[in-house]
Amino acid sequence: MAEELVETIEGKTRLIVPAASLNNKVPPKSPAFFNQAARLNRDISVLAYRAFISDFKYTKRNFADSFSGTGARALRVAVEAPEIEQIYLNDINFAAIEMAKKGAELNSVSSKCFFTTNKVLKFLAEHGTSNNDRFSIIDLDPFGSPASYIDSVLRSIISGGLISVTATDNAVLCGVYPDVCMRKYYGRPVKTFYANEIAIRLIVSLIALTASRLDLAIQPLFAHTTMHYLRVYVKILYSNIQANKVYKNIGYLLHCFKCGNRYAIAQYDGSKVCSLCGAKYTIGGPLWVSKLFDKNLVEKMAYYDHCSERSLNSIKKMLYASKGELDDIPYYFRSDEIASRLKRNPQPLRKIIETLIEAGFRASLTSLNSAAFKTNATPDEILRLLK
């Protein structure tokens, strides 16, 4: 019996998907994969792409979804980001592409959509030979690690273009399998309270190092982590001069599990003992230790925000926090972490941040954890001020 297909609406876009993907807790991969729980991910990407393309300096404005599935993200871009003129949808699954084609017809965007059923590396290679074939925006959203695709993505993007990369191998990136992480991302994770930020910075570092080998430089524009995935948005520039400076943005993180001390250094100097308590440091990296957010892009994302009510509040909070985030500090402190050391209930984040700023320290919210804050104060200074 043929699999039942149904129409569903996401954002302003009509989609054709397998009925089972809406009814089952775990969406099946056959006949095609559609994850309705990833709606927030797609909401954010539409905002990011519209904000990015509004300042794009080149006449060519195209978008490629290399793992398009049923076309949920690409069709939403076609409908909800009309500034992007050509949409390329690729998936190895023929059934998924057929659903995407039906979705394009439903939304009257077939004329701007191009469909292929290739393996991702072949699809990207066919668009990596000249600037005329390369893309302005590439979305890479694989199952598991994106590591094996980064080289091909970078060869297929034009100078000044944007790549967005998703990783779902959180156990690897957040410290459960450090040797696997070192092999795939060229950096060691730390399994700690802020492991998700370390994971994001490991992904950006991998992109930066791979890009530098190709005489490319990167500029992170946005990043977020929700549920089971991590996602980064990175601008790519053709510049061997800038590529030579890649290690100015890559360093190491030292974390003490005894007292909670943590800080970043540009080059590992052999320090093994915590300066506060004398315990042995755990060392993470190399990883990206510079900024993650383009605040102008974040401002524009907020302007374009037209998402559903169920996504709206979480996205607004995320954008508000990232707009003021001290993203040159590659770690954060959770309020309950501090409260545990003080043996008291957690204080409101606003009060914590105000107290730190009044004492002369830098402090902000973080978009990567709604119950955490960033500061350049050390743990002993934080405890002294909040006791």
N, C-alpha and C positions, 0 to 999 in steps of 0.2 A: 504494500500500500504506500502510495506517495506521501511524503512528509507534508503535513499541513502548513501552509504559509499564511501569515496574517499581516495586517497593516498596523503599525504603531506610530505614534507621533513623539518626536523628541525635539525640544526647542521649537523651531518653526518648520521642521522638516518631517516629511512622511517617509517611513521606512518599511520595507518588506523583510520580514524575519521569520525564522521557524517558530511555530507556536510553542514548541517545547522550551524554547529559550526564555519565554516569558512566564512559563508555568513551573519550571523546575528550579529548585534552589541552586543547583550547579548546572549552568547552561551546557548542553551537549555540544560536542564539536562536529557532529554529523546531523544533518547534511551540511551545515555551516554554523560557524560560531558567532553568536551575538551575546554580549554581556551587558544587560541593562544596568547592572551595578556600576558600570564604568561611565555612566551618564555625566557625573560631575567632572571626570577627566575630560570628556569631550566638550562640556560647557566651557571649561577653562581654556581649552585649546582654541576654540572658536574666538574667544575674546583676545587671546594672545596673537592669533594670526591677523585679525582685523587691526589690532593696535600696531602690529609690526608693519603690515603692508601700507598703512596710511602714510608712513614716512619713507617708503621704499623709493630709492632714487633711480631705479631702472625701469624701462618701459615693459620689460618682460615680467609678467606676474602669473606664475603658475605654481601649482601645488601637487605633490606626490604623496600618496598614502601607500607605502610599500607592502604593508600587511593589512589590506583594506577590509578583509572579511566581507560582510554583507554591505559594506559601504557606509556605515553609520557616521563615521567622522568625516569622510571625504564628501559625502552628500550634504552634510550639515555645512561644511565649508562652502560648497557650491551654492547653497541656498542662502546662508546667513552671513557669508563674507563675499558679497557680490563684487567687491573690488578685485578679487582673484579671478582671472579670466579663463584659465585652463586647469582642469582637475584630472589627474591621472590616478586611476584606481588599479592596483595590482594585487592578485592573490593566486596562489597555486590551486585553490579550490574552485573548480569550474562552477559548481552550484552556487557558491557565495557570489561570484561575479554576475551570474544570471540574476540573482536577487538584487544586486546593486544596479544592474541595468534597468530592472523594473522600477526601482526606487527613483532613478534618474528621470524616467518617463513620467512617473507620478508627480514629480516636482517641476517638470518642464525645464530641466537643465541638461538634457541629453546632448545638446549641441556643444556644450563646453566640457563634456566628460569623455575620457578616453580609457578603455578597459583592456587589461592584459592578464593572462594567466601564466605567469612565469615564476620561477623561483626568485627570491628577492635579490640575490647577488647578480643574477642574469639581468633582471629588470633594471637594476641600478647601473650595471656595466654598460648597458645599451644607451644610457643617458650621461655617460661620463667621459665622452671622447672630445667634446668641444663645448664652448660656451653656448652655442646655439641649441644644444640638446639638454643642457643642465637645467636644474630646477631652482626656483626662487625659495621654495619652502619644501622640506622633506620631513615627513612624519615617520618615525620608526618605533613601532609598538609590538615587539615580538613576545612570544611566550618565553619567560625566563630572562636570560642575559642578552643584552644587545651587543656585547663585546665583539663578536665575530663579524658584525655588520658595519662597524664604525668606519673602517677604512673605505669601504665602497660608498657609504653615504657621503663622506667627505669629498670623494672624487666626483660626485654627481651634483654638487651644489655650486651655484655661481658665487663669485665674490660679493660679499654683502648679504648673502642669503642666510636663511634661518634653518637650523635642524632642531627637531624636538625628539627627545629620546626617552623611552620608558624602559624601566627595569623592574622585573617582578621576582628576581632571585634574592629576596630580602635576607634570607638566612645566610647566604654567602656574603652579602655586602654589610650586614649588621653584626658579623663576628662569630657566627656559629661554625663556619668553615673557613678559617683565615687563610689556609694554604691555597684553597681554590680561589679565593678573592685575590690573593697575590698573583696567581697565575693569570687570571682573567682581566684584572684591573690594575695590575702593576703596583698595588698598594695594600698595606695590611690594615684591616678594620680593627675597631676597638668595641667590644661588647659592653656598652655602657648606656646611661640614661639618654644620651644624645646621639645614639648610634645612627639614627635616620639622617642626621646632618652629615655625619662622617661618610655615610653611604653616598649621599648626593655629591659630596666633594670628591669622592673616589671616582664616580662616573665622569664628572667634569674634568678631572685630572687625566683620565684615560683619553677623553676626546682631545684635550689640549696636547698631550704627548703624541698621539697619533697624527694630529693635524700638523704639528711642528715638523714631523718627518716628511710631510708633503709640502713644506714651505707655506703652510697656512697658520694663521693666528686665530684665536677665538675670543669672544666676548660673551660671557654668560648674561642672559637677559632676565630669566625667571626660573624658579624651581619650586616644586611642591611635593609633598608626600601625603598620600591618603590611603587608608586601609592597607592593601597588599602591594602597592606599587610606589615607585619613585619616578619623578619625571623632571627633566631639565630642558630648557630652551636656550640655544646657543647660536650666536651670530658668527659666521665664518668670513674671514678676510684673507685674500691672497696677499701675503707679505712675508718674504723670507727674513726681512729685517725684524719684524715683530715676532716671527716664529723663533728667532734666536733668543728672545727674551722670555721664553716660556717658563723658565725656572725662577723668574722673579715672582711668579704667582703660585708656585708649588713648594710645599714645605712639609713639616712633620708636626704631629700632635703628641704631646706628652701628657699622660693622665695618671694620677695617683689614686688608686682605689681605696687607700686607707683614709686620707683626709679630704679627698675630692678635688685636690688642686689640679689645674689643667692649663696649658698654654701652648701656643704654636710657635715654632721656630722655622726660619728659612732653610737652615741646614742643620742636620743633626750633629751636635757637637760632642756626642759621647756621654751626655748626662744620663745617669742611671738612677740617681737618688733624688727624691723630692726635697726641694729647698725648704718646705714648711715642716715636714714631719720626719724626713729621713728614710721613708719607705721607698721601695723600688718602683720606678716609673714603668708604665706600659706604653709602648711607642706605637703610634699609628701613622700610616702613610708610606710613601709620599702621597700627598693629596693636595687638592686646590685649596689655598688658604686666603685667597683674595675675594673680591665681591661677587655675589651671586645675582644681584638684581639691578636692572636698569630702571631707575625710579620714574623716568619719563614714560617708559612703556607701561609700568604699573598704573600710572595715572590715567593713561589712555584706556587700559583694560577696564578700569572702573567706569570710565565714560561710556564705553560700549556695552556695559553689563545689561543684558536683557534676558537673563536666564529665568528659569521657572522659580516659583516661590520656594520650592523645596531645596533648590541649589543656592538661591540668592543670598541668604544670610551667611552661609558658610563661605561663599566666595567673597562677599564684602568684608568679612572679618579677616580672611586671608590676605586680601589686597591691602587693607588698612594696615595690618601688621607689617607686611613686606615693604610698604612704602616708607616706613620709619625705621626699618630694621638695621641694626649695626651688623651688616653682612660681611664686614671685614674681620669680624670675630668668628672663628670657625667652630664654635661650640656654644652651648647654652646651659643654664642652671634651671632645674625644675623647682617650683616653689615647695613641693612636698619633700624634695631632697634636702632643702635648707631647713624646713620645719622639723624633719626627723632629727637633724643634728642639734637643733635647738630644743628638742623635746616639747614641742608646742604645735598648735594647729597652724596650717599655712596662712600667711598673711595675704591680703589682696595684692595682685600683681602691680596695680597702679601705685599702691603705697610703697611697695618694695622699690620700684623704679624711681619714684620721687625721692625716697630716702637716699638712694645711691647718687642721684644727680645732685642733690643738695650737698652731699659730702664731697663733690668734685669728681665723681667717676662718670664714665659713659654708661648708659643703660637704655634698654629698649625692650619692647615686646619682640617675639619671634613668630613668624608665620608657620614654623615647622613644629610647634607645640603650643597649644593654646593655654597650657598651664605652666609656661616657662618664660624666662627672660634672659637677655644677653647683657653682659657687663664686662668691663676690663678689670673689675675688682677681683681680688683673690678670695678664696673661700673664707679665710680667717677674717678678712676685712668685711665681707658680707655678714658673717656671723656677729662680728662686733657691733655693726651698725643696726642689726635687726633684733638683737637680744632684748 
